[in-house]
Amino acid sequence: MADPPNHTSQNKKLHYGGLHEMSNDELVSCCLDNYRPAWDEFFRRFIPCIKFSIRKTLEVAEHYVLACNIDIIWDIHEILVNKLYKHGVLAQCTDITGIKFWLITMAHNQTIDWLRARGRNKKLPERQSEAATGSLSDLVSAESEKTLADYVLVSIDPSPRLSNDSDELVSENEKTCKIADNIIEKIGEIVKPKKKWAMRLCLITYAPLSIDEVEELAHFSPLARGEVLGLLDSMMRAAQKKEQKKEEDKNKAILYLYEIQKIEILLAVKEKAQQEEDQQEIIILHEKLQKKREKREKFLALSKKISRPNNNDIARLIGLPDNKVGQITNIFNRGCKELTK
């Protein structure tokens, strides 16, 4: 891993952990210098506008069902992460002041490519010009001595995919959504209304309540209708934050995978050469590899957790007393087992 950029102002901020306070220009510069924490901050900062562009493009193309599908959004987003981080496409943005617009345009075009690759060619909007893409001989910025050619990989797979190891992220999300769909289809089998609503509300992250369900819940709940609507709204916003955190963890897992692959390649070369002077470095590389694998596993585990609303909020909606709030987790776990048999 390369050292952080040598700019004095940036070094000060990095020493004080100030990535969140960095301007977009400074952050992108750190990313281009392959400073790992900067990439985490980059994706944290720009996930919302990337996802917005993907959803908006799907809606304009009248693929409303796809626009609501978390897996589809993640699949397209994953391709963009691959291009930006692994293939160095971020260096093609020569006007960093317009980075957000450039990312939105890039996500728009990638979504169109994704639809075309699957034969969904009707009512597709036009691809937009990624105007911030310049010549390979252009400087990355006015202050930089590096050109795009210093960063960009010449041949980029037009539809890059991660390794099977990382595809686990998408398949795991698909599995969770299928389980949620299956449970919701069978939720009518639950006789006791409080158990039924406890199960249904646990799954609103993956399937928001319909208008009819909201009215039914408002009629069932001991709370006033306005309180029900307000609590549901806050629960959905909290659930969306949890999903965003999961996506950030997925991004981190992907970045660690690329770093692991780089170390593995370097190790293979050095171990094959069997040079005595490389032995100490080989030991260090093995230690570094182990640490990165452990970190990646941690973020993978976090990204697979089912996002559920707070038990206390669910209890308030369905009228469970404070001393029985903990039952909601038991109801959900038992219900999942029974309804997915």
Stockholm file with secondary structure:
# STOCKHOLM 1.0

chainA/1-341         MADPPNHTSQNKKLHYGGLHEMSNDELVSCCLDNYRPAWDEFFRRFIPCIKFSIRKTLEVAEHYVLACNIDIIWDIHEILVNKLYKHGVLAQCTDITGIKFWLITMAHNQTIDWLRARGRNKKLPERQSEAATGSLSDLVSAESEKTLADYVLVSIDPSPRLSNDSDELVSENEKTCKIADNIIEKIGEIVKPKKKWAMRLCLITYAPLSIDEVEELAHFSPLARGEVLGLLDSMMRAAQKKEQKKEEDKNKAILYLYEIQKIEILLAVKEKAQQEEDQQEIIILHEKLQKKREKREKFLALSKKISRPNNNDIARLIGLPDNKVGQITNIFNRGCKELTK
#=GR chainA/1-341 SS CCCCCCCHHHHHHHHTTCGGGCCHHHHHHHHHTTCHHHHHHHHHHHHHHHHHHHHHHHHHTTCHHHHTCHHHHHHHHHHHHIIIIISCGGGGBCCGGGHHHHHHHHHHHHHHHHHHHTTCCTTCCCCCCCTTBCCTTSBSSTTCCCBGGGTCCSCCCSSCCCCHHHHHHHHHHHHHHHHHHHHHHHGGGCCSHHHHHHHHHHTTTTSCCCHHHHHHHHHHSSSCHHHHHHHHHHHHHHHHHHHHHHHHHHHHHHHHHHHHHHHHHHHHHHHHHTCGGGHHHHHHHHHHHHHHHHHHHHHHHHHHSCCCCCHHHHHHHHTCCGGGTTHHHHHHHHHHHHHTC
#=GC SS_cons         CCCCCCCHHHHHHHHTTCGGGCCHHHHHHHHHTTCHHHHHHHHHHHHHHHHHHHHHHHHHTTCHHHHTCHHHHHHHHHHHHIIIIISCGGGGBCCGGGHHHHHHHHHHHHHHHHHHHTTCCTTCCCCCCCTTBCCTTSBSSTTCCCBGGGTCCSCCCSSCCCCHHHHHHHHHHHHHHHHHHHHHHHGGGCCSHHHHHHHHHHTTTTSCCCHHHHHHHHHHSSSCHHHHHHHHHHHHHHHHHHHHHHHHHHHHHHHHHHHHHHHHHHHHHHHHHTCGGGHHHHHHHHHHHHHHHHHHHHHHHHHHSCCCCCHHHHHHHHTCCGGGTTHHHHHHHHHHHHHTC
//
